[in-house]
Amino acid sequence: MTVVLVPHPRGADALADLALRPLVYDPAKPLPEGAEEAEVLVPPFLATGKVVELADQLPNLKLVQLLTAGAEAWIGKLPAGVLLSDGKGAHGGATAEWIVAVLLAVYRELPGFVRAQERGEWTQHVTDELGGKRVLIVGAGDVAENLVRRLEPFEVEITLVGRRKREGVHGIDEVHDLLPHHDACVVIVPLTDETRGLVDKDFLAAMPDGALLVNGARGPVADTDALLAELRSGRLKAALDVTDPEPLPAGHPLWEAPGLLLTPHVGGSVPAAMRRAFSVMREQLEYYARGEEPPNVVRNGY
């Protein structure tokens, strides 16, 4: 029976009734007996570094099934012939909720009111609102689908941008023409060679004065220096759940950048995250157990 290395007993439980033999491992310890037979490796959530090197220790490896949607740590680092499948579908709802939360927080000035509360100051004044805003969503996958459903009740005007133009979605080659006509730009693309540095000086310059950038993708999608320049000038605002570098070191200028709401990569970090991730893992491995390719197989970074 096909051996699947899983990083937690809950992962093994999720596969219990499939024609697979789950074997629980601890990435901080030597692999358990029988691991050399594994055809499937399920890395821990947000695993990088030495966990990626485990693939070289598994001579029968045929598939790496991720618990996250982001696959950049694994692309180009697996032995020839080993498939990579991501966790798309597990964290889209939670990440979309984070995006709505920061949009509301910035427009309704909640961080400023929290600071005023800490000072004991009553700072009543008129704020902006999310309702009626024009929101450009760069990335048209699972997170975007969840985000559109959550934004529609706020009566915002939504424009979608994807890798390629299709019905209801603009192509990425149109993004610089679209940016000037939107109040907020939400970036939720995977990190690939094509998207690294996508939000550069020219991208930011195309955003209108007072616009808000939300990065729920990966830190290197945005040029940190270019973003800092815009924030310091006061022309743009931003909300980031990811940074470059990450984790953000003490003393980094982003910590004190004006107009920035910063969270420490928590978009998908909710109590049900692992239950959903193991559910997607199970769905993908059902295909593998039948001798079929999982639908979430990553090709060219997507």
N, C-alpha and C positions, 0 to 999 in steps of 0.2 A: 504494500500500500504506500502511496506517495507521502513522503515525510514533509511537513511544513513547519518551519521554525517560527514560533510566535513569541513575542516578548512579555506576555502576561497570561496568567491562567484564564482571564476573561476572554482572551483571544482563542485559546484552546476550546473553551466552552462554546464559542460561537461556531466552531467547526465540528462539533462533536458528532453530528448525525450525517456528515458528508463522508464520501469514500476517500478520506484523507486521514493521515496520522499526525496530529499536531504534537509538536515537541517544544515545550517551554524552555526558553534560554534567558540568561541574564547577560547583556552585552558587556558588563563590567567583569565577568568571570569567564573562564575557559568554556568552550562549547560543550554541551552534554554529550554523553555517549550516544552514538547513532546520528549525530548531526551531519556527518560526512555523507549520509545518504540523502540529505534534504534536496528536493527539487525546487522548493519555494522558500524564500526568506521574507519575513514580515519584519521590517525594522521598527524600533520604537518611534513614538510620535516625535516629529521634528528632529529625527536622528541625523547626525552628520559625522564628520571626522572618522574615528576608528571603526564605527559601525559600517561605514561604506567599505572598509577594507575586509570585512567578513566575507564578502562575495568571493574573494580570492582563495578563501579557505574551504570552499564548498565545491568539490569537483563535479557534482551532479546538478548544480544549480541551473534552473531554466527560467525562473521568474522571480523578480523582486516586486512584492506587492506593498505599496506605501500606505500609511494611515493618514497622510496629508495630501493636499492638492498640489503643493509645491514640490517639484521633482528636480530642481536645479542641482542639488548636492549629488545626484546620482547620474545625471545625464553625461554620457561620454566616459564613465568610470567603471562600467560593467564589462565583464569578459564578452567576447564576441558570441552572439547567439542567445544571450540572456535578455529576456524581455523585461521591461519596466512598466508597471501599471500603477497609476496614482489613486489617491483617495477622493477623487472628484465626486461630489454629492454628499460628503459627510459634514462639511463645515460651511457650506454656502449660506445657510440660513443665519447662523450665528455671526458670520462676518458681515452679512448685509445689515443685521441689527446694529452692529458696531458702527457702520457707516451712517445709518440713520441717526444714531445717538450723537455722533460728533457733529453732524450737520446741524441738528437741533441745538447742541451745546454751544456751537460757535455763533449761530445766528441769534440765539436768545441770550448770549453772553453769560452762560452759566459759570465758566471758570472765574470770571471777574466778580460775580456775585458770591461765589464761595470764598474768594479772598477777602471780600468786604465783610462777610460774616465772621471770618476769623479775626478781623480787626474791630468787629463790633460796630460797623458803619452801615447806616441805612441809605443805600445809594439808588433810590427809586428814579428810573428814567425809561424812556422809550427804547426798545431794542428792535432789531430786524426780525424777520420771520422766514421760515422755510417755505411756507405756502406761496405759490406763484413763481418760485425760482425756476430758472432754466438750468437743468443739470445734464452735463455731458458725461456719459459713462464709457470709459475706454477699457474695453474688455467685455465680451458678449457671451460668457460661459455661464456656469452654474451660479456663481455669486451674483452676476448681473441679473439673471432671471429672478433670483430671490429678492434682489434689491428693487427691481422694478415693481414687484408686487407690494413691497413695503412702502415705496414712495408714492404710488398712485393715490392713496387716500389724502395725501397732502396737496393734491392738485398742482403738482409741479409739471413742467414741460421737460420730457426726457428724450435725449438723443443717444442712441447706441452706436459705438464704434467697435468693429471687430477686426480680426486679421485680414479678412477679405470682405468685400461688399456683397451683400445678399439682401433679400427682402426684409425691410425694417431695420437694417444694419448698414451703416456707412463703413467704408474701408479705411484702414489706418492711414492711407495716403491722403485722406481728406481732413485729418485731425487739425492741422494748422489753420485751415479755412474755417473750421467749426468753432474753435476755441474763442474767438472774439465775441461770439454771439451767446455765450453761456455764463451764468453767474458762478457756477461751481463745476469743477472737473473731478470726477472720481476715477482713480486708476486702479484697476483690478486685473491686471494681466499677469501671466506666468513670467518668470525671469528666464529669458533665453538670450541668445546672441542678438536677436532682432530687437528685443525690448530693453536690454541693458542701456542705460543712459537715455531712454526715450524722452523723459521729462528733463530736457536740457535747457540751456539759456534761451534758445529760440522758441521752444515750446512754451516756456513761462512768459516770455515777452509777448506771445500771441494772446495770452489771457488778458481780459479787460481789467482796468483799475478796480480794486476792491474785490476781485474774484477770490474764490476759495479753492485750494487744491487739497484733495483727500487721497492719501496713498495707503491703500489696503492691500497692496501687492507685495513687493519685496523692496528693500532699501535701495539696491543698486539700479532699480528702474529710474530713480530720480538722481540728478546731479546735485549732491549736497551743497557744494559751494554756490552753484547758481541759485538754488532755492534760498540759501542764507542771504544772498545779496538782495533778493526780492523782498524777503521778510524784513530785513534791516531797513530797507527804503520805505517800508510801510505800504507799498503798493499792493501786495498780495497777502492773504492769510493762508494758513495750512493746518491740516490735521493729519498726523502721521501715526500709524501703528507699527511702522517698520522704518529702520534707519540704515544709513551706510556711513560709518561702521555700525555693527550690531553684535552684541549689546552696546549701547551708546556709553562710552567711557565718561567717568567723572571729569568735569572741566570742559567737555566738548561745547563749542559755541551754540549748538542746537538747544541745549538746556535753557539758555537765556534768550533765545531768539524771540523777538516781539511777534505777536499775532500767531503764535504756534500753540496748538493743542497736541500734546505728545502722550501716547500710551505705549507700554512695553510689549508689543507683539501679543496682544491678548484677544484679537478679533475672534478667533475660534476657540478660545479657552473658556469653555462653559462646562457645567457639570455633566451634561449629556454628550460631550465631545467624543469620548472614547467609545461609548455605546454606539454612536452613529458611525464612528470610524470602523469599528469591528463589524458592524452591519454591512457597510460597503465592502470591506475585505471579504466577508462571506459571499456576498453577491458575485464578486469578481472571481473568487476561487471555485464557485459552483461551475462557472464556465470552464475553468481549468480542469476540474475533476471530470468533466465530460469530454475532455480532449479538445476544447474550443479555446480560442484566444479571448482573454478578458476584454470587455468593451473599453476599459480605461487605459489600454496600452498607450504609452507615450511615444509619439513619433515627431522628430524634429522639434522637441521641446514642448509639444502640445499634446 
